[in-house]
């Protein structure tokens, strides 16, 4: 599915979020990049928006590793990175987020932006995030969410359940993919449940922040 929508994925993301997704990524950057030389892993990196943002914001000596199971999505990353002048700070690997091909304690930060809801076994993915983090490292996860306020929820349901599938299908040619998006958001665990999953995976200092009236949530856990 993601291979099929890769060519229009970026344009649709920014269009349908009114570019607010860029703001959400900037919030995450403040938790990911600290100015030191870091090894950072971006899981489910897709077409590389977060990967490239991290590479641009980080210390020039830092390296960002992007992993994803969709080769079609990842095929666009280095083209975009070259345009931004950071292709030498990024490496890519086709890999499953539930079975990361890296040794224990390999990274200072692990991040995943709008991808963990697609994991079949989220608990296993979180255990892998914890395993590959160095002691003192941090996981920073962005994920779409259903707003809790009555008015925001009503607007969300109209937009995500009706407008988004129509526009997404029109531009990408795959209506099913854009029906999957709201369904996957609705199926995602509540903030309380997901934070407990992070703790069960071994993380401490687990916390979360609601962004844009609950349309997005940022989860943080430390090792």
GIQUIVEN-V76141 format. One record per helix or strand of 3 or more residues. SS is the DSSP state (2 for helix, 1 for strand). FROM is the first residue (numbers start at 1). TO is the last residue. If there is no record, write none. Layout:
((SS | FROM | TO) (SS | FROM | TO))
This chain:
((2 | 2 | 16) (2 | 20 | 32) (1 | 39 | 43) (2 | 49 | 57) (1 | 63 | 68) (2 | 71 | 74) (2 | 77 | 84) (2 | 87 | 89) (1 | 90 | 94) (1 | 107 | 113) (2 | 116 | 118) (2 | 122 | 132) (1 | 133 | 144) (2 | 150 | 172) (2 | 175 | 187) (2 | 191 | 200) (1 | 204 | 211) (1 | 216 | 222))
